[in-house]
Amino acid sequence: MAKRIDYYDDPDAPEPNSLVPSVNVIVTNAAGDLLMIHRTDNDNWAVPGGAIDLGESIPAAAVRETVEETGITCEITGLVGTYSDPRHVILYTSNGEARQEFSIVLTGRVVAGEPTPSDESREVRWVPRDGVLSLPMDRSMRMRIEHYLAGVGLPYIG
């Protein structure tokens, strides 16, 4: 199985060879729980997301990726921030792609569906706000969720 390896400020990281606009979505339900996936490619927990396809808007990509990975349809409601730190490199072992981080993180609310695993998610579940940061996740995902939970009002630009 292909693996995803995240490097941060690591001298052993491969030199980036791509930059792919992507989107993540922090989807909440009526109780305020966050929709989380247990990823198959790195065994970490994360919010749903993925690459933005040509001809697709940012919100459309966010809704599509969420449905594909979780079975949940969401409505986009806001912006958490932008994340483009060149010190964060993501290696995909299946093809040697070494991608520089480039992600737009949005908020959304559930409108339909039941949490359902996919090829990209071995488990999908609603996690209470006060328990989400106890899950194992990459530092970049943790930072995105922390920015959301802090609710400072302005989007993070980084």
Backbone bond lengths (Angstrom), bond angles and torsions (degrees), N, CA, C in turn:
res aa  C-N    CA-C-N  psi(-1)  N-CA   C-N-CA  omega(-1)  CA-C   N-CA-C  phi
1 M - - - 1.456 - - 1.529 109.58 -
2 A 1.312 115.04 140.25 1.463 120.60 177.49 1.520 109.82 -64.75
3 K 1.286 115.39 145.28 1.462 121.13 -179.26 1.519 109.85 -119.12
4 R 1.308 113.91 154.92 1.458 122.48 173.06 1.528 105.71 -116.16
5 I 1.340 115.92 127.77 1.455 121.29 178.28 1.526 107.77 -122.21
6 D 1.333 115.94 122.06 1.467 121.27 178.70 1.523 109.57 -95.92
7 Y 1.321 115.00 131.23 1.465 122.03 175.83 1.517 107.57 -116.96
8 Y 1.317 116.84 142.27 1.462 119.70 174.58 1.517 109.28 -135.58
9 D 1.332 115.54 119.94 1.458 121.86 177.15 1.530 109.97 49.25
10 D 1.337 115.45 43.58 1.457 122.69 -173.54 1.529 109.47 -111.86
11 P 1.340 117.99 119.99 1.469 119.82 -179.76 1.529 112.78 -63.51
12 D 1.336 117.65 -18.78 1.466 121.28 178.03 1.525 113.16 -89.26
13 A 1.327 117.30 -0.13 1.469 120.45 179.15 1.519 109.67 -66.97
14 P 1.329 116.87 145.11 1.465 119.13 174.89 1.527 110.43 -68.14
15 E 1.313 115.86 155.03 1.461 120.95 176.14 1.532 108.24 -68.65
16 P 1.341 118.03 130.54 1.468 119.02 179.51 1.528 111.64 -59.69
17 N 1.348 115.55 141.57 1.457 120.59 176.57 1.529 111.99 -126.81
18 S 1.353 116.44 7.22 1.468 119.39 176.20 1.525 110.43 -156.29
19 L 1.305 113.90 158.68 1.462 123.03 174.62 1.524 105.38 -137.30
20 V 1.332 116.89 114.00 1.459 121.66 -173.77 1.521 109.05 -122.97
21 P 1.343 117.99 115.22 1.467 118.90 176.42 1.525 110.45 -59.56
22 S 1.324 115.38 129.34 1.466 119.90 179.56 1.518 109.42 -136.57
23 V 1.319 114.29 170.39 1.452 120.85 -177.36 1.526 108.61 -137.29
24 N 1.325 115.68 144.10 1.469 122.80 169.79 1.519 107.20 -122.78
25 V 1.334 115.96 153.90 1.456 120.03 -178.91 1.520 109.80 -131.51
26 I 1.322 115.72 126.29 1.457 121.23 171.65 1.519 106.07 -95.13
27 V 1.347 114.00 99.95 1.463 121.53 -176.84 1.529 107.97 -96.40
28 T 1.324 115.81 133.86 1.458 120.53 177.53 1.535 110.13 -120.41
29 N 1.337 113.96 156.20 1.462 120.36 174.67 1.529 109.04 -103.74
30 A 1.310 117.23 -175.83 1.472 121.56 -176.55 1.525 112.30 -61.22
31 A 1.336 117.48 -28.17 1.472 121.18 179.54 1.528 112.29 -82.64
32 G 1.351 117.23 -6.46 1.457 120.74 -178.11 1.516 113.97 88.33
33 D 1.351 117.30 5.45 1.461 121.27 177.48 1.529 109.33 -69.80
34 L 1.342 116.50 151.76 1.463 122.35 178.56 1.525 110.42 -99.13
35 L 1.331 116.07 139.90 1.454 122.34 176.72 1.529 108.10 -81.02
36 M 1.337 116.39 118.34 1.462 121.73 -176.65 1.522 110.30 -123.39
37 I 1.350 115.02 146.51 1.457 121.00 175.95 1.528 109.27 -118.60
38 H 1.322 115.25 144.35 1.461 122.15 172.18 1.525 104.66 -97.04
39 R 1.331 115.86 105.21 1.462 121.84 -171.66 1.525 111.93 -67.40
40 T 1.331 116.23 145.06 1.459 121.08 176.88 1.529 111.93 -83.89
41 D 1.343 118.18 -23.84 1.469 119.63 -173.06 1.528 114.64 -86.58
42 N 1.333 118.31 -19.98 1.469 119.01 178.92 1.529 113.24 -138.85
43 D 1.321 117.15 2.12 1.460 123.96 177.40 1.530 113.19 65.38
44 N 1.327 117.94 16.04 1.463 122.39 176.32 1.521 110.33 -98.50
45 W 1.326 115.09 163.00 1.456 121.78 172.47 1.526 108.21 -90.84
46 A 1.317 115.86 149.37 1.463 121.31 -177.93 1.522 108.98 -159.74
47 V 1.322 115.63 168.78 1.454 120.54 167.88 1.528 106.58 -87.88
48 P 1.328 118.78 156.22 1.459 120.20 -177.93 1.523 111.83 -63.76
49 G 1.327 114.31 155.62 1.459 118.89 177.01 1.507 112.13 166.58
50 G 1.339 114.65 174.14 1.456 120.81 178.95 1.509 111.06 172.65
51 A 1.320 115.04 -170.41 1.462 122.25 -175.31 1.529 111.80 -68.16
52 I 1.319 114.57 147.46 1.469 122.57 173.79 1.525 106.73 -88.17
53 D 1.316 116.90 124.06 1.455 121.43 -179.18 1.526 111.45 -81.40
54 L 1.345 115.93 153.40 1.467 120.44 174.32 1.527 108.90 -57.29
55 G 1.315 116.51 138.76 1.460 121.67 179.92 1.509 114.16 81.61
56 E 1.335 117.44 6.24 1.455 121.95 -175.80 1.526 109.66 -116.48
57 S 1.320 116.59 140.23 1.464 120.22 175.48 1.523 109.86 -80.10
58 I 1.314 117.26 164.85 1.463 121.92 177.28 1.534 110.55 -59.64
59 P 1.351 119.08 -50.50 1.475 117.86 179.63 1.525 113.01 -62.84
60 A 1.331 117.78 -37.79 1.467 120.00 179.82 1.528 110.40 -64.07
61 A 1.334 117.44 -41.51 1.469 120.99 177.79 1.522 110.57 -62.83
62 A 1.325 116.43 -40.56 1.464 121.43 -179.33 1.528 111.02 -62.41
63 V 1.317 116.74 -45.98 1.465 121.05 179.62 1.531 109.85 -65.71
64 R 1.335 117.49 -44.71 1.470 121.76 -179.32 1.529 111.14 -61.03
65 E 1.330 116.98 -50.04 1.466 120.08 -178.73 1.526 111.67 -61.27
66 T 1.327 116.59 -39.00 1.467 119.98 179.96 1.522 110.60 -63.99
67 V 1.321 117.90 -45.51 1.471 121.30 178.57 1.527 110.13 -63.02
68 E 1.354 116.95 -45.94 1.465 120.14 -177.82 1.525 112.10 -60.53
69 E 1.325 117.26 -41.54 1.463 120.80 -173.34 1.522 114.02 -88.18
70 T 1.351 117.29 -22.06 1.466 119.03 -170.51 1.524 115.98 -129.66
71 G 1.337 118.91 -17.01 1.459 121.07 -173.44 1.522 113.01 80.59
72 I 1.326 117.17 1.37 1.464 122.02 -178.39 1.525 110.28 -101.26
73 T 1.321 116.94 130.42 1.461 122.20 171.61 1.521 107.19 -93.13
74 C 1.328 115.57 132.40 1.463 119.16 -179.44 1.519 110.61 -126.66
75 E 1.311 113.79 164.01 1.464 122.83 173.18 1.529 106.03 -112.61
76 I 1.327 116.76 131.11 1.465 120.99 -178.95 1.528 108.99 -76.34
77 T 1.343 115.27 132.82 1.469 120.16 -174.66 1.519 114.35 -122.33
78 G 1.335 118.78 -13.91 1.462 118.45 -177.30 1.515 113.14 -179.61
79 L 1.332 114.19 -172.85 1.457 123.12 -175.97 1.523 110.10 -124.78
80 V 1.332 116.70 126.84 1.464 121.88 173.99 1.516 108.95 -86.07
81 G 1.343 116.93 -45.64 1.454 119.57 179.73 1.511 112.74 167.27
82 T 1.341 113.69 -176.97 1.458 122.28 177.24 1.519 107.74 -118.71
83 Y 1.325 115.99 141.88 1.457 122.31 -174.50 1.529 108.71 -132.76
84 S 1.333 116.30 112.14 1.463 120.54 -175.67 1.529 111.84 -142.46
85 D 1.309 116.94 37.52 1.459 122.15 -177.04 1.528 110.33 -68.35
86 P 1.341 119.11 116.15 1.463 120.38 -179.39 1.533 113.33 -67.18
87 R 1.331 118.01 -11.35 1.467 120.78 176.38 1.527 111.87 -78.93
88 H 1.344 116.81 -11.22 1.465 121.29 177.00 1.522 108.56 -98.67
89 V 1.337 115.75 113.09 1.460 122.52 179.97 1.528 107.92 -118.94
90 I 1.325 116.00 134.59 1.463 122.43 -178.51 1.523 107.89 -114.67
91 L 1.330 116.39 117.51 1.456 121.71 179.33 1.521 109.55 -98.12
92 Y 1.338 116.23 128.34 1.462 122.90 173.99 1.525 107.07 -104.45
93 T 1.324 116.63 110.94 1.461 120.76 -172.52 1.522 113.35 -69.61
94 S 1.327 118.49 -18.92 1.467 120.83 -177.78 1.525 112.42 -66.95
95 N 1.342 116.36 -31.30 1.464 118.67 -176.11 1.532 113.71 -136.19
96 G 1.327 117.97 3.85 1.464 121.19 178.75 1.514 114.49 76.81
97 E 1.328 116.73 8.52 1.461 118.61 177.95 1.525 109.03 -66.94
98 A 1.331 115.26 129.56 1.469 122.09 175.40 1.520 106.26 -117.72
99 R 1.309 115.51 103.00 1.457 122.59 -168.83 1.528 111.18 -100.00
100 Q 1.333 116.01 129.71 1.472 119.39 170.25 1.522 108.10 -74.31
101 E 1.336 116.09 137.73 1.464 121.12 179.47 1.528 111.00 -55.31
102 F 1.326 115.89 134.79 1.461 122.96 173.18 1.518 106.35 -157.77
103 S 1.328 116.81 94.38 1.456 119.96 -175.79 1.521 111.46 -136.25
104 I 1.307 114.57 138.99 1.459 122.70 173.18 1.525 105.58 -106.69
105 V 1.335 116.20 124.53 1.458 120.07 -176.76 1.532 109.04 -107.35
106 L 1.323 115.05 121.71 1.462 122.86 -177.40 1.521 110.32 -111.04
107 T 1.312 115.74 166.33 1.459 121.74 170.20 1.521 108.31 -108.97
108 G 1.321 115.09 153.71 1.454 120.33 177.91 1.513 110.22 -153.45
109 R 1.328 114.41 164.93 1.462 119.66 175.99 1.523 108.04 -124.73
110 V 1.316 115.24 145.43 1.455 120.99 -178.92 1.531 109.40 -67.17
111 V 1.338 115.83 138.93 1.463 120.16 173.85 1.531 111.87 -122.01
112 A 1.356 117.52 -20.68 1.466 120.34 179.76 1.518 109.96 -167.11
113 G 1.333 114.93 162.09 1.453 121.03 171.83 1.517 114.17 101.98
114 E 1.326 113.88 170.05 1.461 123.18 177.43 1.523 107.64 -125.93
115 P 1.341 117.97 142.50 1.463 119.76 177.94 1.529 111.39 -55.28
116 T 1.340 116.06 121.57 1.454 122.88 -175.84 1.525 109.21 -138.35
117 P 1.332 118.67 123.05 1.465 120.70 178.24 1.532 112.09 -63.40
118 S 1.343 115.25 160.33 1.461 122.70 179.29 1.528 108.26 -136.37
119 D 1.329 116.83 -171.18 1.468 120.72 175.27 1.531 110.93 -62.09
120 E 1.330 117.03 -26.71 1.456 121.44 -177.05 1.526 113.28 -95.17
121 S 1.327 117.11 -11.20 1.468 120.38 -175.89 1.516 110.57 -135.87
122 R 1.329 115.99 116.62 1.472 119.82 -179.98 1.520 112.01 -77.65
123 E 1.355 115.90 -21.88 1.465 121.70 177.97 1.523 108.01 -149.45
124 V 1.326 115.40 142.57 1.460 122.04 177.09 1.517 106.84 -132.89
125 R 1.334 116.50 129.99 1.461 117.36 178.51 1.520 111.33 -157.39
126 W 1.337 113.64 159.96 1.453 121.57 172.86 1.533 107.30 -83.81
127 V 1.331 116.84 129.09 1.456 121.45 -177.78 1.526 108.53 -120.51
128 P 1.332 118.40 128.57 1.467 120.44 177.90 1.529 110.81 -58.42
129 R 1.328 115.55 145.36 1.472 121.72 -178.60 1.524 112.04 -50.10
130 D 1.334 116.78 -41.42 1.463 119.40 -175.11 1.526 113.02 -77.80
131 G 1.319 118.30 -3.21 1.457 120.95 179.39 1.509 114.52 -114.50
132 V 1.316 117.56 -10.46 1.460 120.51 -171.94 1.526 112.73 -64.75
133 L 1.323 118.20 -38.14 1.471 120.23 -176.34 1.520 113.02 -75.63
134 S 1.335 117.61 -7.12 1.460 120.01 176.26 1.531 111.91 -83.26
135 L 1.335 117.32 -10.11 1.462 121.01 178.82 1.525 110.41 -76.45
136 P 1.343 118.03 146.44 1.463 119.66 175.66 1.533 110.11 -69.04
137 M 1.335 116.02 126.32 1.465 120.83 179.56 1.517 109.80 -154.27
138 D 1.325 115.40 161.14 1.459 120.80 177.28 1.525 109.67 -66.44
139 R 1.321 116.66 150.86 1.468 122.08 -178.24 1.522 111.49 -57.75
140 S 1.329 118.99 -35.36 1.469 120.09 -179.05 1.532 111.11 -68.56
141 M 1.330 117.31 -38.04 1.461 120.48 177.61 1.521 110.04 -68.54
142 R 1.323 116.75 -41.91 1.463 121.47 178.45 1.537 109.74 -58.39
143 M 1.334 117.01 -43.67 1.459 120.95 -179.75 1.534 110.92 -62.39
144 R 1.302 117.70 -42.14 1.469 121.49 179.80 1.530 110.70 -62.33
145 I 1.332 115.73 -44.62 1.462 119.63 179.85 1.532 110.71 -67.76
146 E 1.324 116.68 -39.47 1.472 119.92 177.03 1.528 111.07 -60.75
147 H 1.340 117.40 -41.09 1.469 120.27 177.48 1.523 110.25 -61.20
148 Y 1.336 116.65 -42.41 1.464 120.17 178.05 1.526 110.92 -62.85
149 L 1.327 116.51 -48.94 1.464 120.37 -176.66 1.526 112.06 -64.50
150 A 1.341 117.37 -31.28 1.464 120.69 179.49 1.530 110.90 -67.21
151 G 1.348 116.60 -30.08 1.453 121.11 175.83 1.515 114.73 54.05
152 V 1.321 116.66 45.24 1.473 119.61 -175.72 1.517 114.02 -73.52
153 G 1.310 118.47 -9.82 1.453 120.36 174.48 1.519 115.21 101.24
154 L 1.320 117.64 -38.59 1.463 119.60 179.73 1.517 109.84 -100.77
155 P 1.331 118.16 144.10 1.470 118.03 178.48 1.527 110.37 -67.39
156 Y 1.323 115.47 147.33 1.457 122.80 173.89 1.530 107.39 -76.57
157 I 1.303 116.57 133.35 1.462 121.62 176.95 1.526 106.96 -120.54
158 G 1.310 116.06 109.35 1.466 118.31 -177.68 1.485 112.45 -153.02
